[in-house]
Amino acid sequence: MTNEQIIQRAQQTIREEIEAIQYLPDFVDEDFAQCVKAIYDATGRVVVTGIGKSANIGQKIVATFNSTGTPAMFMHAADAIHGDLGMIQKDDVIICISRSGNTPEIKMLVPLLKTYGNKLIAMVSDITSYLAKQADFIINCHIEKEAGLFNLAPTSSTTAQLVMGDALAMALVEYRHFTPNDFARNHPGGVLGKRLYLTVEELYPHNAKPEVSPAANIRDVIIEISSKRLGSTAVTENGKLLGIITDGDLRRMLQKNLNIETVTAIDVMSPNPRTIDCKTLVVDALSIMRNHSITQLLVVENEQYVGVIHLHDILKEGIM
């Protein structure tokens, strides 16, 4: 194959999958709504099962459920008949994923699931299949054909399952009034969670705290900026923040040909520097820096200067 043929095949596959799922919104019906309510009302978990590529999609759906407030677990259909059925509790809701709904494994598994009396949701492409007829609710993932030359490998069908799984999870998010704070509690170590809970007070103490008095001479100002390695220093008096002196302020002073022997910090500083309260979210600090094209903010607590947060501190946390 030439490069052009490879590109064309990839593009055609994408187009076929887009075409395959474009009708999915029309399949979201009363059964779908009842699925959401049944999962929400259940006192147990959601047990997702499937085989082959549908099993892979099921694992992803479980991960999405758990991260968005719906307790879920995965049970492989093949393992279920070899002991894993014991993980199902009486109050669980079961989602069984299959394109055809007629495979031997599904036909063996479904009667066993039915004996437990759990609500059974079929996520299936063929709504006339064995699985669909046995289920309490159906999530219709119908596709005309798989993407690709031979209509064999699961492509469009698994994409449709994935999309419907996300639709189910997001409907549950809204139904249960799941909040950003709830999401953060489930993602304390990830970047998404950090954007929702990490505050300035957790970062600034790792930096030095440059400060000089308003009467400090320029030599002391330069030493303070150089030793603290933040490119600036606060000007304070009795803990009260008066201003800030940056490297740029010093350069502008030298361009004015002032007598540096008599110039003091208060003569050079920029008054009313941009500050941020230590309780503020780091993502909000980043927004301020971007909006004002600056790389640091002076941190205050109870109107007292306590330190500096720098753009690099935020980037190290992966927040962008």
C-alpha positions in Angstrom: 0.0 0.0 0.0 1.1 3.5 -0.7 1.1 6.2 1.9 -1.9 7.7 0.2 -3.8 4.4 0.3 -3.0 4.0 4.0 -4.3 7.5 4.7 -7.5 6.9 2.7 -8.2 3.6 4.5 -7.8 5.2 7.9 -10.0 8.1 6.9 -12.7 5.8 5.5 -12.7 3.8 8.7 -13.3 7.0 10.8 -16.1 8.1 8.4 -17.8 4.7 8.6 -17.7 4.8 12.5 -19.1 8.3 12.5 -21.9 7.2 10.2 -22.5 4.1 12.3 -23.1 6.1 15.5 -24.9 9.1 14.1 -28.3 7.5 14.7 -27.7 6.5 18.3 -29.5 9.5 19.7 -32.7 8.2 18.1 -32.3 4.9 20.1 -32.3 6.7 23.5 -35.9 6.0 24.6 -38.0 5.2 27.6 -36.0 2.0 28.3 -32.9 4.0 28.5 -34.5 6.4 31.0 -35.7 3.4 33.0 -32.1 2.0 33.1 -30.9 5.3 34.6 -33.6 5.1 37.3 -33.0 1.5 38.0 -29.3 2.0 38.5 -29.9 5.1 40.6 -32.5 3.3 42.8 -30.4 0.2 43.3 -28.8 -0.2 46.7 -26.1 -2.4 45.2 -23.6 -1.9 42.5 -23.7 -2.1 38.7 -22.1 -5.3 37.5 -21.0 -5.0 33.8 -20.4 -8.2 31.9 -19.5 -9.2 28.4 -17.1 -11.3 26.3 -14.5 -10.5 23.6 -14.2 -6.9 22.6 -17.5 -6.1 24.4 -15.7 -7.1 27.6 -13.0 -4.6 26.9 -15.7 -1.9 26.5 -17.4 -3.1 29.7 -14.2 -2.5 31.7 -14.0 1.1 30.4 -17.7 1.7 31.2 -17.1 0.4 34.8 -14.1 2.8 35.1 -16.3 5.7 34.0 -19.1 4.7 36.4 -16.8 4.5 39.4 -15.2 7.9 38.6 -18.5 9.6 38.3 -20.3 8.3 41.4 -21.9 5.1 40.3 -20.3 2.1 42.1 -19.6 -0.6 39.5 -17.5 -3.7 38.9 -16.7 -5.9 35.9 -17.4 -9.6 35.6 -16.1 -11.4 32.5 -18.8 -13.6 31.0 -16.5 -16.5 30.5 -15.3 -16.3 34.1 -18.8 -15.9 35.4 -19.7 -19.6 34.8 -16.5 -20.7 36.5 -17.2 -19.1 39.9 -17.3 -15.4 39.4 -21.1 -15.4 39.6 -20.5 -15.3 43.4 -19.6 -11.7 43.2 -23.2 -10.7 42.3 -25.3 -9.5 45.2 -29.1 -9.5 45.3 -29.3 -5.7 45.1 -27.0 -5.3 42.1 -28.0 -4.3 38.6 -26.4 -6.2 35.7 -25.5 -4.8 32.3 -24.7 -7.4 29.7 -22.9 -6.2 26.6 -23.1 -8.1 23.3 -23.4 -7.1 19.7 -25.4 -10.1 18.5 -26.9 -11.1 21.9 -27.0 -14.7 20.6 -23.5 -16.1 21.3 -23.2 -19.4 23.1 -21.6 -17.8 26.1 -24.4 -15.3 26.4 -27.1 -18.0 26.1 -25.4 -19.9 28.9 -24.9 -16.9 31.1 -28.2 -15.2 30.9 -30.4 -17.9 32.5 -27.9 -18.0 35.4 -28.2 -14.3 35.9 -31.9 -14.5 35.8 -32.0 -17.0 38.7 -30.7 -14.3 41.0 -33.6 -12.0 40.3 -31.4 -9.0 39.5 -32.5 -6.3 37.1 -30.8 -7.2 33.7 -30.0 -4.5 31.2 -29.0 -5.6 27.7 -26.7 -3.4 25.7 -27.1 -4.9 22.3 -27.2 -4.2 18.6 -29.9 -6.7 17.8 -33.0 -5.9 19.8 -34.7 -9.2 18.7 -31.8 -11.3 20.0 -32.0 -13.8 22.9 -30.3 -11.4 25.2 -32.7 -8.6 24.4 -35.7 -10.8 24.9 -34.5 -11.9 28.3 -33.6 -8.5 29.6 -35.7 -6.1 31.7 -34.4 -3.1 29.8 -32.7 -2.7 26.5 -30.0 -0.1 25.5 -30.1 -0.2 21.7 -26.7 0.0 20.1 -27.8 -1.0 16.6 -25.3 -0.6 13.8 -25.7 -1.6 10.1 -22.1 -3.0 9.7 -18.6 -2.9 11.1 -16.1 -0.4 9.8 -13.6 -2.0 7.5 -13.3 -4.1 4.3 -14.8 -7.3 5.5 -17.5 -6.3 8.2 -15.8 -8.7 10.6 -13.7 -7.1 13.3 -15.6 -5.3 16.1 -15.1 -1.6 15.2 -18.3 0.3 14.8 -20.2 -2.0 17.2 -17.7 -1.4 20.1 -17.7 2.4 19.3 -21.5 2.4 19.7 -21.3 0.5 23.0 -18.7 2.9 24.3 -20.8 5.9 23.3 -23.9 4.5 24.9 -22.0 3.7 28.0 -20.8 7.3 28.3 -24.3 8.5 27.6 -25.6 6.3 30.5 -22.9 7.5 32.8 -23.5 11.2 32.1 -27.2 10.8 32.5 -26.6 9.3 35.9 -24.2 12.2 36.8 -27.0 14.7 36.2 -29.7 12.5 37.7 -27.8 12.1 41.0 -26.6 15.7 41.0 -23.0 14.7 41.0 -20.8 17.8 41.6 -17.3 18.9 40.6 -16.3 18.4 44.3 -17.6 14.8 44.2 -15.5 14.3 41.1 -12.4 15.7 42.9 -12.9 13.3 45.8 -12.7 10.4 43.3 -9.6 11.8 41.6 -7.4 13.1 44.4 -4.1 12.2 42.6 -5.0 13.2 39.1 -4.6 16.5 37.2 -8.4 16.8 36.9 -8.8 16.5 40.6 -6.0 18.9 41.3 -7.8 21.6 39.3 -10.8 21.2 41.6 -9.2 21.1 45.0 -5.5 22.1 45.0 -5.1 25.5 46.7 -2.3 28.1 46.7 -1.5 27.4 50.4 -0.3 23.9 49.4 2.3 25.3 47.0 3.7 28.6 48.1 5.5 27.3 51.3 7.9 25.4 49.1 9.3 28.8 47.8 11.5 31.3 49.5 9.8 34.4 50.9 11.6 37.5 49.5 10.9 40.8 51.2 12.6 44.1 52.0 11.7 47.1 54.0 10.7 50.3 52.1 14.0 51.9 53.3 16.2 49.2 52.0 19.0 50.3 49.7 19.3 49.0 46.2 22.2 46.8 47.0 20.1 44.9 49.6 17.2 44.7 47.2 19.4 43.1 44.5 20.8 40.7 47.0 17.3 39.7 48.2 16.1 39.1 44.7 19.2 37.2 43.7 19.3 35.0 46.8 15.7 34.0 46.7 15.7 33.2 43.0 12.2 34.3 42.2 13.0 37.4 40.1 11.3 39.7 42.6 10.8 40.8 46.2 7.9 42.1 48.2 8.3 45.4 49.9 6.7 45.2 53.4 6.4 47.1 56.6 5.2 45.4 59.8 3.9 42.6 57.6 1.8 44.9 55.5 2.4 44.6 51.8 3.4 47.9 50.2 4.6 46.9 46.8 6.8 44.7 44.6 10.2 45.1 43.0 11.0 42.9 40.0 14.1 42.5 37.8 12.3 44.7 35.3 11.8 47.4 37.8 15.6 47.4 38.5 16.4 47.6 34.8 14.0 50.5 34.3 15.6 52.3 37.3 19.1 52.0 35.8 17.8 53.4 32.5 16.7 56.6 34.3 20.3 57.3 35.4 19.3 57.7 39.1 21.8 57.9 41.8 21.6 54.3 43.1 23.4 55.3 46.3 20.4 57.3 47.5 17.6 55.3 45.9 15.6 53.0 48.3 13.1 50.2 47.8 10.0 52.5 48.1 11.4 54.7 45.2 11.6 51.7 42.8 8.7 49.5 43.8 5.5 49.1 41.9 2.6 49.8 44.4 -0.6 47.7 44.6 1.0 44.5 43.3 -1.3 41.6 42.2 -2.0 39.3 45.1 -3.9 36.2 45.8 -5.4 34.8 49.0 -3.8 31.6 50.1 -7.1 29.7 50.1 -7.7 30.3 46.4 -7.6 27.4 44.0 -4.4 27.1 42.1 -6.3 26.9 38.8 -7.7 30.4 39.5 -4.2 31.6 40.3 -3.1 30.3 36.9 -6.0 32.2 35.2 -4.9 35.5 36.8 -1.4 35.0 35.7 -2.5 34.3 32.1 -4.9 37.2 32.0 -2.3 39.7 33.2 0.8 38.1 31.5 2.7 37.6 34.7 4.5 34.6 36.1 4.0 35.1 39.9 1.6 36.3 42.5 2.3 37.5 46.0 0.3 35.4 48.5 -1.6 37.0 51.4 -3.4 35.5 54.4 -5.6 37.8 56.5 -4.1 40.7 54.5 -0.6 39.8 55.5 2.1 38.9 53.0 3.1 35.2 53.4 4.9 34.2 50.3 5.0 33.8 46.5 3.5 31.4 44.1 5.2 31.1 40.7 3.9 29.8 37.4 6.5 27.0 37.5 4.9 25.7 40.7 1.6 25.3 38.9 3.1 23.7 35.8 4.9 21.2 38.0 1.6 20.0 39.2 0.5 19.3 35.6 -2.1 22.1 35.7 -2.2 24.0 32.4 
